[in-house]
Every structure is written in structure tokens, then in C-alpha cells.
Amino acid sequence: MGKRERDWIPDETDHDWIESLAQPLPPALAAIEAAARPERIPIVDRDAGRVLAVLAGGRKRIVEVGTAYGYSTLWMAYGQGPGGTIVTIDPDRSRTDLARGWWRQGGIADERITVVTAPALDAFAADDPRLAGPFDLAFIDAMKPEYERYVEALRPRLAPGALLVADNVLWSGRVSGSRPADPDDANTNALRQFDRAVLTDPGFLATILPVGDGLLVATLRA
Ligand SMILES: C[S@@+](CC[C@H](N)C(=O)[O-])C[C@H]1O[C@@H](n2cnc3c(N)ncnc32)[C@H](O)[C@@H]1O
């Protein structure tokens, strides 16, 4: 295994420098950040949002599992550009109704984003036509113990060359053991198993970007 041979890891100064060069944060994204914080709605880190926008570039059809206030949705919508569409799944309509307001504020036409109001596994099992593939990118950010089953459902819906992306796969260091974890914690154990399953699956080319809370990125091998 190639070990890191440098005695440096990025800190706040590096993050601030990157942010100083990045495109200014669109007001609708700033509004979601401000609304999510006091409500403790878990949204992707801004760094991860910027990565999602880049990954979404040129990808026409995106599916997302876990919408909340639509922060990651909006980053991807900006990244894919005006021709792209997103189907996003979340059973909590009180959150997704608010999300729609921020997407409108951000200039995203209603037709571009479809919300499926249901638990994702139910919607996939019911073969909801809105979830018919092929999708060019799938982003997973909902129930951690269900991640593996989301991938099972999404796999046949991915276009050749599509990207599969999942958030929270390092779970603040508890997955690798860099931070202490309760051995019985269901989320930690499920995420550890999920990472192992995807990264060792010969059908995927996959790695984990240590951005935000850990972003797993994978493509199906041809
Ligand atoms: C971490 S938040 C999503 C954050 C969002 N991706 C972002 O970064 O802006 C997880 C969301 O998953 C939703 N959720 C819970 N159970 C779900 C299920 N079974 N299927 C789909 N979404 C679910 C919750 O309602 C919550 O809003």
C-alpha cells in the first residue's frame, strides 16, 4: 500500500484559499445554509457541494436519494447547466416544499427538478416511472443502513459511464477508526460495510474523496 509521505494535511487556511478563488456562493445556496444550520438539517459541506457541481457537469439526467432542503440538488443543478434534469427522493414533504422555493430563488425552472415524495426503497420497488433509467449520475445521501440497497436499485438504472456518488462515507472518522466509534453504532457499521462492498466490487471503479464527510465516487466498469 502506498503510504502518504508528506507531513501535511489541508487545514482551514487551505480551505479558505480554495473558497477565495471559487465562484461566489449563489444567494439561494447561502439561504439554504442559513436555514439548515439552526434547524440542524444535515446538508453536504460546501466543499462537497462544489465537488458535486463539477461532477454533475454535462450530465443530463441525475437521480438523488435524500433531498432535505435541496442544497446538494441545487449545486448539481447549477453544475449540469440548463439542459439537465434531476429526480430527487425524500419522504419529508415539509422539507422538499421549502427546497422548491430555494430552487426557484436560484433560477432553476420547476420542470428541471422532480421530487418523489416516498421512502426511496419503496419508490424503487414500485418501479415509479419517474425513476426509470438511464441516469448519468446518482447521488446517495439518505438512510445510512440502506446505502447498499440504494446501490442495488440504482445499478441497473445507470447509463454507461455514469457516476455513483455517496456522502458521509467517512462518518467523521468513525468508519476508518481515526475517531472513536461505538462498536454497536448501526450507521458506522453500515457505512463501513458499504465502503468495503463498493470499493472491492470488481464491477465498479471506485474511491473515496476525503472531502466534507467523505464522498464515495464510482463508475461501472464497461
Ligand atoms: C442528509 S439529508 C439530505 C441532505 C441533502 N442531500 C443535502 O445535502 O442538501 C437526508 C434526507 O433523507 C431523507 N430520508 C429519510 N428517509 C429516507 C428514505 N427512506 N428515502 C429517501 N430519503 C429519506 C430525510 O428526510 C432527509 O431529508
PDBQT file of the ligand as one rigid body, heavy atoms in Angstrom, charges set to zero:
ROOT
HETATM    1  C1  LIG A 301     -28.733  14.173   4.886  1.00  0.00    +0.000 C 
HETATM    2  S1  LIG A 301     -30.346  14.694   4.435  1.00  0.00    +0.000 S 
HETATM    3  C2  LIG A 301     -30.146  15.087   2.724  1.00  0.00    +0.000 C 
HETATM    4  C3  LIG A 301     -29.325  16.325   2.515  1.00  0.00    +0.000 C 
HETATM    5  C4  LIG A 301     -29.206  16.774   1.085  1.00  0.00    +0.000 C 
HETATM    6  N1  LIG A 301     -28.700  15.707   0.226  1.00  0.00    +0.000 N 
HETATM    7  C5  LIG A 301     -28.268  17.961   1.005  1.00  0.00    +0.000 C 
HETATM    8  O1  LIG A 301     -27.049  17.787   1.077  1.00  0.00    +0.000 OA
HETATM    9  O2  LIG A 301     -28.777  19.079   0.860  1.00  0.00    +0.000 OA
HETATM   10  C6  LIG A 301     -31.190  13.170   4.387  1.00  0.00    +0.000 C 
HETATM   11  C7  LIG A 301     -32.625  13.242   3.920  1.00  0.00    +0.000 C 
HETATM   12  O3  LIG A 301     -33.039  11.897   3.670  1.00  0.00    +0.000 OA
HETATM   13  C8  LIG A 301     -34.415  11.851   3.897  1.00  0.00    +0.000 C 
HETATM   14  N2  LIG A 301     -34.843  10.469   4.062  1.00  0.00    +0.000 N 
HETATM   15  C9  LIG A 301     -35.127   9.801   5.215  1.00  0.00    +0.000 A 
HETATM   16  N3  LIG A 301     -35.523   8.552   4.940  1.00  0.00    +0.000 NA
HETATM   17  C10 LIG A 301     -35.475   8.430   3.591  1.00  0.00    +0.000 A 
HETATM   18  C11 LIG A 301     -35.777   7.367   2.706  1.00  0.00    +0.000 A 
HETATM   19  N4  LIG A 301     -36.158   6.189   3.161  1.00  0.00    +0.000 N 
HETATM   20  N5  LIG A 301     -35.643   7.591   1.379  1.00  0.00    +0.000 NA
HETATM   21  C12 LIG A 301     -35.233   8.792   0.916  1.00  0.00    +0.000 A 
HETATM   22  N6  LIG A 301     -34.915   9.834   1.713  1.00  0.00    +0.000 NA
HETATM   23  C13 LIG A 301     -35.045   9.645   3.031  1.00  0.00    +0.000 A 
HETATM   24  C14 LIG A 301     -34.631  12.704   5.133  1.00  0.00    +0.000 C 
HETATM   25  O4  LIG A 301     -35.980  13.163   5.163  1.00  0.00    +0.000 OA
HETATM   26  C15 LIG A 301     -33.593  13.810   4.921  1.00  0.00    +0.000 C 
HETATM   27  O5  LIG A 301     -34.204  14.982   4.437  1.00  0.00    +0.000 OA
ENDROOT
TORSDOF 0
